[in-house]
Amino acid sequence: MPSLPTHQGPNQLFQAQQAKIAFNLAHVDAVVYLVDAADKERFAESKKELDALLADDSLATVPFLILGNKIDIPYAASEEELRYYLGLSNFTTGKGNVNLADSNVRPLEIFMCSVVRKMGYGEGFKWMSQYIK
Ligand SMILES: Nc1nc2c(ncn2[C@@H]2O[C@H](COP(=O)(O)OP(=O)(O)OP(=O)(O)O)[C@@H](O)[C@H]2O)c(=O)[nH]1
């Protein structure tokens, strides 16, 4: 694997991270994307990186589980807010058992969670598991 350059500016580091991601995406069953729901100032950055993954051809059919973490913090974003700020309002495909097998639709959902409180992510992983072949 190519090593990442060190002592680079933010843009070069971002590009290097993208290159590393692209290099690693040969066999991916699913993507779990963890967002800090309490850090609203970084939602734009989270959206940018998520958009790059969603645009990656090798992930076109791969289920995406978006976890909005830290909901134990009172000022954390709600699921609706996170959906809006990540630009996913028209792209989530539904919780529960939604059969997407005969469609070209990539499974994508948001589940809110608190890793420290051990809550929320179990439902997300259960949702995702139905789409892993
Ligand atoms: N309150 C709360 N804290 C959490 C939760 N999950 C992780 N943390 C804490 O978040 C801290 C990790 O820092 P983050 O800033 O979230 O992540 P990071 O990857 O280190 O840093 P960034 O890439 O800058 O976001 C640790 O102190 C964890 O204990 C959670 O569900 N609730």
The ligand as a MOL file (V3000), in Angstrom:
LIG
                    3D

  0  0  0     0  0            999 V3000
M  V30 BEGIN CTAB
M  V30 COUNTS 32 34 0 0 0
M  V30 BEGIN ATOM
M  V30 1 N -20.5580 11.9680 24.8550 0
M  V30 2 C -20.1140 11.0280 24.0420 0
M  V30 3 N -18.8010 10.9500 23.7600 0
M  V30 4 C -18.3910 9.9830 22.9110 0
M  V30 5 C -19.2800 9.0730 22.2970 0
M  V30 6 N -18.5700 8.2430 21.4990 0
M  V30 7 C -17.2920 8.6380 21.6030 0
M  V30 8 N -17.1730 9.6780 22.4490 0
M  V30 9 C -15.9710 10.3530 22.8810 0
M  V30 10 O -15.4620 11.1230 21.8150 0
M  V30 11 C -14.0650 11.2200 21.9570 0
M  V30 12 C -13.4210 10.9290 20.6010 0
M  V30 13 O -13.2770 12.1350 19.9990 0
M  V30 14 P -13.9840 12.5790 18.6430 0
M  V30 15 O -13.7270 14.0420 18.5170 0
M  V30 16 O -15.3840 12.1680 18.6270 0
M  V30 17 O -13.2890 11.7260 17.5210 0
M  V30 18 P -11.8420 11.7830 16.9660 0
M  V30 19 O -11.8380 10.8310 15.8450 0
M  V30 20 O -10.8480 11.5370 18.0560 0
M  V30 21 O -11.6210 13.2590 16.4700 0
M  V30 22 P -12.1880 13.9890 15.2020 0
M  V30 23 O -11.7440 13.2420 13.9820 0
M  V30 24 O -11.5810 15.3380 15.3200 0
M  V30 25 O -13.6870 14.0390 15.3310 0
M  V30 26 C -13.6430 10.2410 23.0390 0
M  V30 27 O -13.3640 10.9590 24.2170 0
M  V30 28 C -14.8780 9.3770 23.2360 0
M  V30 29 O -15.0320 8.9500 24.5500 0
M  V30 30 C -20.6620 9.1640 22.6200 0
M  V30 31 O -21.5160 8.4040 22.1680 0
M  V30 32 N -21.0170 10.1780 23.4820 0
M  V30 END ATOM
M  V30 BEGIN BOND
M  V30 1 1 1 2
M  V30 2 2 2 3
M  V30 3 1 2 32
M  V30 4 1 3 4
M  V30 5 2 4 5
M  V30 6 1 4 8
M  V30 7 1 5 6
M  V30 8 1 5 30
M  V30 9 2 6 7
M  V30 10 1 7 8
M  V30 11 1 8 9
M  V30 12 1 9 10
M  V30 13 1 9 28
M  V30 14 1 10 11
M  V30 15 1 11 12
M  V30 16 1 11 26
M  V30 17 1 12 13
M  V30 18 1 13 14
M  V30 19 2 14 15
M  V30 20 1 14 16
M  V30 21 1 14 17
M  V30 22 1 17 18
M  V30 23 2 18 19
M  V30 24 1 18 20
M  V30 25 1 18 21
M  V30 26 1 21 22
M  V30 27 2 22 23
M  V30 28 1 22 24
M  V30 29 1 22 25
M  V30 30 1 26 27
M  V30 31 1 26 28
M  V30 32 1 28 29
M  V30 33 2 30 31
M  V30 34 1 30 32
M  V30 END BOND
M  V30 END CTAB
M  END
